[in-house]
């Protein structure tokens, strides 16, 4: 498992300033546009930081926790905003809650949650990037941002469903954000040190492989049981977790297309080489609820 807690990804060239609030049952971010020198008021007037902070330290209650953005006091100028030399224009806040109404099965094992900002600097509703993956396989971070025309602000890595304060959460910023309700920072990473291949997330997740000693052959017309194990990507250590997986193959027959690993992260599935001859191959792809191909096994027909 990887480092958990709030991590600031600094020197991102972000022209915005943030306030972050992380608790076990929610995570949220408030967005500010830095004001220019001499700015006297925002479109919604002026509000001192102490007053706005009191508002921000009370999580929004929008009735159903569906992810609507809270725009109360939007566009006020906060002249004494911490970390902003000339104050900032408040643009709203976006939160994700562990309970309440959600999209169908959006918060599951192997999720990647983004809270982004749009062209106008306002925060957008949270989304599980991987909820699209089964259909579109949009896992490259830069491609995801380009097609959605957004800039990520807060990214929640959820390889295993857990309370938000037990996950790794990254805020993409030029300086440390404002910390609300006692939120603490666990570390900082300079953006210049992050590989620009769009695959940063992978090291924090896991993959499925053939378990040690697994038989990867199937007799023609016969059946075999294939043992599977989950391992963390970063160090290949066992990922001990009960997880529901989905299976698909390009040949042969899978009597069951669902596999639930045991608490130790291991399990097995049956495959049959019906209608196949020696020398043929059966490729079995292992998927999570939303994300395709956390593992692939090629079985030889003998």
Secondary structure as a PSIPRED ss2 file (coil, helix, strand):
# PSIPRED VFORMAT (PSIPRED V4.0)

   1 X C   1.000  0.000  0.000
   2 X C   1.000  0.000  0.000
   3 X C   1.000  0.000  0.000
   4 X C   1.000  0.000  0.000
   5 X E   0.000  0.000  1.000
   6 X E   0.000  0.000  1.000
   7 X E   0.000  0.000  1.000
   8 X E   0.000  0.000  1.000
   9 X E   0.000  0.000  1.000
  10 X E   0.000  0.000  1.000
  11 X C   1.000  0.000  0.000
  12 X C   1.000  0.000  0.000
  13 X C   1.000  0.000  0.000
  14 X C   1.000  0.000  0.000
  15 X C   1.000  0.000  0.000
  16 X E   0.000  0.000  1.000
  17 X E   0.000  0.000  1.000
  18 X E   0.000  0.000  1.000
  19 X E   0.000  0.000  1.000
  20 X E   0.000  0.000  1.000
  21 X E   0.000  0.000  1.000
  22 X E   0.000  0.000  1.000
  23 X E   0.000  0.000  1.000
  24 X C   1.000  0.000  0.000
  25 X C   1.000  0.000  0.000
  26 X E   0.000  0.000  1.000
  27 X E   0.000  0.000  1.000
  28 X E   0.000  0.000  1.000
  29 X E   0.000  0.000  1.000
  30 X E   0.000  0.000  1.000
  31 X E   0.000  0.000  1.000
  32 X E   0.000  0.000  1.000
  33 X E   0.000  0.000  1.000
  34 X E   0.000  0.000  1.000
  35 X C   1.000  0.000  0.000
  36 X C   1.000  0.000  0.000
  37 X C   1.000  0.000  0.000
  38 X C   1.000  0.000  0.000
  39 X C   1.000  0.000  0.000
  40 X C   1.000  0.000  0.000
  41 X C   1.000  0.000  0.000
  42 X E   0.000  0.000  1.000
  43 X C   1.000  0.000  0.000
  44 X C   1.000  0.000  0.000
  45 X E   0.000  0.000  1.000
  46 X E   0.000  0.000  1.000
  47 X C   1.000  0.000  0.000
  48 X C   1.000  0.000  0.000
  49 X H   0.000  1.000  0.000
  50 X H   0.000  1.000  0.000
  51 X H   0.000  1.000  0.000
  52 X H   0.000  1.000  0.000
  53 X H   0.000  1.000  0.000
  54 X H   0.000  1.000  0.000
  55 X H   0.000  1.000  0.000
  56 X H   0.000  1.000  0.000
  57 X C   1.000  0.000  0.000
  58 X C   1.000  0.000  0.000
  59 X C   1.000  0.000  0.000
  60 X C   1.000  0.000  0.000
  61 X C   1.000  0.000  0.000
  62 X C   1.000  0.000  0.000
  63 X C   1.000  0.000  0.000
  64 X C   1.000  0.000  0.000
  65 X C   1.000  0.000  0.000
  66 X C   1.000  0.000  0.000
  67 X C   1.000  0.000  0.000
  68 X C   1.000  0.000  0.000
  69 X C   1.000  0.000  0.000
  70 X E   0.000  0.000  1.000
  71 X C   1.000  0.000  0.000
  72 X C   1.000  0.000  0.000
  73 X C   1.000  0.000  0.000
  74 X C   1.000  0.000  0.000
  75 X C   1.000  0.000  0.000
  76 X C   1.000  0.000  0.000
  77 X E   0.000  0.000  1.000
  78 X E   0.000  0.000  1.000
  79 X C   1.000  0.000  0.000
  80 X C   1.000  0.000  0.000
  81 X C   1.000  0.000  0.000
  82 X C   1.000  0.000  0.000
  83 X C   1.000  0.000  0.000
  84 X C   1.000  0.000  0.000
  85 X C   1.000  0.000  0.000
  86 X C   1.000  0.000  0.000
  87 X C   1.000  0.000  0.000
  88 X E   0.000  0.000  1.000
  89 X E   0.000  0.000  1.000
  90 X E   0.000  0.000  1.000
  91 X E   0.000  0.000  1.000
  92 X E   0.000  0.000  1.000
  93 X E   0.000  0.000  1.000
  94 X E   0.000  0.000  1.000
  95 X E   0.000  0.000  1.000
  96 X E   0.000  0.000  1.000
  97 X E   0.000  0.000  1.000
  98 X C   1.000  0.000  0.000
  99 X C   1.000  0.000  0.000
 100 X C   1.000  0.000  0.000
 101 X C   1.000  0.000  0.000
 102 X C   1.000  0.000  0.000
 103 X C   1.000  0.000  0.000
 104 X C   1.000  0.000  0.000
 105 X C   1.000  0.000  0.000
 106 X C   1.000  0.000  0.000
 107 X C   1.000  0.000  0.000
 108 X C   1.000  0.000  0.000
 109 X C   1.000  0.000  0.000
 110 X C   1.000  0.000  0.000
 111 X E   0.000  0.000  1.000
 112 X E   0.000  0.000  1.000
 113 X E   0.000  0.000  1.000
 114 X E   0.000  0.000  1.000
 115 X E   0.000  0.000  1.000
 116 X E   0.000  0.000  1.000
 117 X E   0.000  0.000  1.000
 118 X C   1.000  0.000  0.000
 119 X C   1.000  0.000  0.000
 120 X C   1.000  0.000  0.000
 121 X C   1.000  0.000  0.000
 122 X C   1.000  0.000  0.000
 123 X E   0.000  0.000  1.000
 124 X C   1.000  0.000  0.000
 125 X C   1.000  0.000  0.000
 126 X C   1.000  0.000  0.000
 127 X E   0.000  0.000  1.000
 128 X E   0.000  0.000  1.000
 129 X H   0.000  1.000  0.000
 130 X H   0.000  1.000  0.000
 131 X H   0.000  1.000  0.000
 132 X H   0.000  1.000  0.000
 133 X H   0.000  1.000  0.000
 134 X H   0.000  1.000  0.000
 135 X H   0.000  1.000  0.000
 136 X H   0.000  1.000  0.000
 137 X C   1.000  0.000  0.000
 138 X C   1.000  0.000  0.000
 139 X C   1.000  0.000  0.000
 140 X C   1.000  0.000  0.000
 141 X H   0.000  1.000  0.000
 142 X H   0.000  1.000  0.000
 143 X H   0.000  1.000  0.000
 144 X H   0.000  1.000  0.000
 145 X H   0.000  1.000  0.000
 146 X H   0.000  1.000  0.000
 147 X H   0.000  1.000  0.000
 148 X H   0.000  1.000  0.000
 149 X C   1.000  0.000  0.000
 150 X C   1.000  0.000  0.000
 151 X E   0.000  0.000  1.000
 152 X E   0.000  0.000  1.000
 153 X E   0.000  0.000  1.000
 154 X E   0.000  0.000  1.000
 155 X E   0.000  0.000  1.000
 156 X E   0.000  0.000  1.000
 157 X E   0.000  0.000  1.000
 158 X E   0.000  0.000  1.000
 159 X C   1.000  0.000  0.000
 160 X C   1.000  0.000  0.000
 161 X C   1.000  0.000  0.000
 162 X C   1.000  0.000  0.000
 163 X C   1.000  0.000  0.000
 164 X H   0.000  1.000  0.000
 165 X H   0.000  1.000  0.000
 166 X H   0.000  1.000  0.000
 167 X C   1.000  0.000  0.000
 168 X E   0.000  0.000  1.000
 169 X E   0.000  0.000  1.000
 170 X E   0.000  0.000  1.000
 171 X E   0.000  0.000  1.000
 172 X E   0.000  0.000  1.000
 173 X C   1.000  0.000  0.000
 174 X C   1.000  0.000  0.000
 175 X C   1.000  0.000  0.000
 176 X C   1.000  0.000  0.000
 177 X C   1.000  0.000  0.000
 178 X E   0.000  0.000  1.000
 179 X E   0.000  0.000  1.000
 180 X C   1.000  0.000  0.000
 181 X C   1.000  0.000  0.000
 182 X C   1.000  0.000  0.000
 183 X C   1.000  0.000  0.000
 184 X C   1.000  0.000  0.000
 185 X E   0.000  0.000  1.000
 186 X E   0.000  0.000  1.000
 187 X E   0.000  0.000  1.000
 188 X E   0.000  0.000  1.000
 189 X E   0.000  0.000  1.000
 190 X E   0.000  0.000  1.000
 191 X H   0.000  1.000  0.000
 192 X H   0.000  1.000  0.000
 193 X H   0.000  1.000  0.000
 194 X C   1.000  0.000  0.000
 195 X C   1.000  0.000  0.000
 196 X C   1.000  0.000  0.000
 197 X C   1.000  0.000  0.000
 198 X C   1.000  0.000  0.000
 199 X C   1.000  0.000  0.000
 200 X H   0.000  1.000  0.000
 201 X H   0.000  1.000  0.000
 202 X H   0.000  1.000  0.000
 203 X H   0.000  1.000  0.000
 204 X H   0.000  1.000  0.000
 205 X C   1.000  0.000  0.000
 206 X E   0.000  0.000  1.000
 207 X E   0.000  0.000  1.000
 208 X E   0.000  0.000  1.000
 209 X E   0.000  0.000  1.000
 210 X E   0.000  0.000  1.000
 211 X C   1.000  0.000  0.000
 212 X C   1.000  0.000  0.000
 213 X C   1.000  0.000  0.000
 214 X C   1.000  0.000  0.000
 215 X C   1.000  0.000  0.000
 216 X C   1.000  0.000  0.000
 217 X E   0.000  0.000  1.000
 218 X E   0.000  0.000  1.000
 219 X C   1.000  0.000  0.000
 220 X C   1.000  0.000  0.000
 221 X C   1.000  0.000  0.000
 222 X C   1.000  0.000  0.000
 223 X E   0.000  0.000  1.000
 224 X E   0.000  0.000  1.000
 225 X E   0.000  0.000  1.000
 226 X E   0.000  0.000  1.000
 227 X E   0.000  0.000  1.000
 228 X E   0.000  0.000  1.000
 229 X E   0.000  0.000  1.000
 230 X E   0.000  0.000  1.000
 231 X E   0.000  0.000  1.000
 232 X E   0.000  0.000  1.000
 233 X C   1.000  0.000  0.000
 234 X C   1.000  0.000  0.000
 235 X C   1.000  0.000  0.000
 236 X C   1.000  0.000  0.000
 237 X C   1.000  0.000  0.000
 238 X E   0.000  0.000  1.000
 239 X C   1.000  0.000  0.000
 240 X C   1.000  0.000  0.000
 241 X C   1.000  0.000  0.000
 242 X C   1.000  0.000  0.000
 243 X C   1.000  0.000  0.000
 244 X E   0.000  0.000  1.000
 245 X E   0.000  0.000  1.000
 246 X E   0.000  0.000  1.000
 247 X E   0.000  0.000  1.000
 248 X E   0.000  0.000  1.000
 249 X E   0.000  0.000  1.000
 250 X C   1.000  0.000  0.000
 251 X C   1.000  0.000  0.000
 252 X C   1.000  0.000  0.000
 253 X E   0.000  0.000  1.000
 254 X C   1.000  0.000  0.000
 255 X C   1.000  0.000  0.000
 256 X C   1.000  0.000  0.000
 257 X C   1.000  0.000  0.000
 258 X E   0.000  0.000  1.000
 259 X E   0.000  0.000  1.000
 260 X E   0.000  0.000  1.000
 261 X C   1.000  0.000  0.000
 262 X C   1.000  0.000  0.000
 263 X C   1.000  0.000  0.000
 264 X C   1.000  0.000  0.000
 265 X C   1.000  0.000  0.000
 266 X E   0.000  0.000  1.000
 267 X E   0.000  0.000  1.000
 268 X E   0.000  0.000  1.000
 269 X E   0.000  0.000  1.000
 270 X E   0.000  0.000  1.000
 271 X E   0.000  0.000  1.000
 272 X E   0.000  0.000  1.000
 273 X C   1.000  0.000  0.000
 274 X C   1.000  0.000  0.000
 275 X C   1.000  0.000  0.000
 276 X C   1.000  0.000  0.000
 277 X C   1.000  0.000  0.000
 278 X C   1.000  0.000  0.000
 279 X C   1.000  0.000  0.000
 280 X C   1.000  0.000  0.000
 281 X E   0.000  0.000  1.000
 282 X E   0.000  0.000  1.000
 283 X E   0.000  0.000  1.000
 284 X E   0.000  0.000  1.000
 285 X E   0.000  0.000  1.000
 286 X E   0.000  0.000  1.000
 287 X E   0.000  0.000  1.000
 288 X C   1.000  0.000  0.000
 289 X C   1.000  0.000  0.000
 290 X C   1.000  0.000  0.000
 291 X C   1.000  0.000  0.000
 292 X C   1.000  0.000  0.000
 293 X C   1.000  0.000  0.000
 294 X C   1.000  0.000  0.000
 295 X E   0.000  0.000  1.000
 296 X E   0.000  0.000  1.000
 297 X E   0.000  0.000  1.000
 298 X E   0.000  0.000  1.000
 299 X E   0.000  0.000  1.000
 300 X E   0.000  0.000  1.000
 301 X E   0.000  0.000  1.000
 302 X C   1.000  0.000  0.000
